[in-house]
Amino acid sequence: MKLMLRVPVKTDFAVLSALRNDSAVQRQLMIEPRQYSPAQVRAWIRRRTTDPSGVFLVIDCSGPCGFVQLTRIDRGRGTADLGICLARSVRGKGVAAKAMGLLDLHAQKKL
């Protein structure tokens, strides 16, 4: 399966919104399940993509199929918090492992 990481574009909104509103994912993150409006999802994407101490990239498997993010990047210590979220249709197919490898390369080159 061909896979790449890239910055989000407007056509990714439906997939990112579905992931953000997935109650099973919310429970895994140990947050109270709730639904986010389109405006709230757009604000979340904007926050993630403009955070100077973070990286937010769409996982593209012939179309958006998830995202990876680094937050609270501390360049001095070489640490960050990591998050990954995949569409159900690609889970169990090695996408996470490939995405983590690409994110590692991205971090080594850019951070």
Residue pairs with C-beta under 8 A, 6 or more apart in sequence:
1 61
1 93
1 94
1 95
1 98
2 61
2 62
3 59
3 60
3 61
3 95
3 98
3 99
3 102
4 59
4 60
4 102
5 57
5 58
5 59
5 60
5 68
5 99
5 102
5 103
5 106
6 57
6 58
6 60
7 49
7 56
7 57
7 58
8 16
8 45
8 49
8 56
8 57
8 58
8 64
8 67
9 58
11 64
12 58
12 64
13 38
13 41
13 42
13 45
15 63
15 64
15 65
15 66
15 87
16 41
16 45
16 58
16 64
16 67
17 36
17 38
17 41
18 87
19 25
19 66
19 67
19 85
19 87
20 36
20 41
20 44
21 35
21 36
21 41
23 33
25 85
26 32
26 33
26 34
27 33
36 44
45 56
48 54
48 56
48 69
49 56
51 71
53 71
53 72
53 73
53 74
54 69
54 70
54 71
54 72
54 73
54 80
55 68
55 69
55 70
55 73
55 80
55 103
55 106
55 107
55 110
55 111
56 67
56 68
56 69
57 67
57 68
57 69
57 103
57 106
58 64
58 66
58 67
59 65
59 66
59 67
59 68
59 84
59 86
59 95
59 99
61 90
61 95
65 86
65 87
65 89
65 90
65 95
66 84
66 85
66 86
66 87
66 90
66 95
66 99
67 83
67 84
67 85
68 82
68 83
68 84
68 99
68 100
68 103
69 82
69 83
69 84
70 80
70 81
70 82
70 83
70 103
70 107
70 111
71 80
71 81
71 83
72 79
72 80
72 81
73 79
73 80
73 111
74 80
75 111
80 107
82 103
84 96
84 99
84 100
86 95
86 96
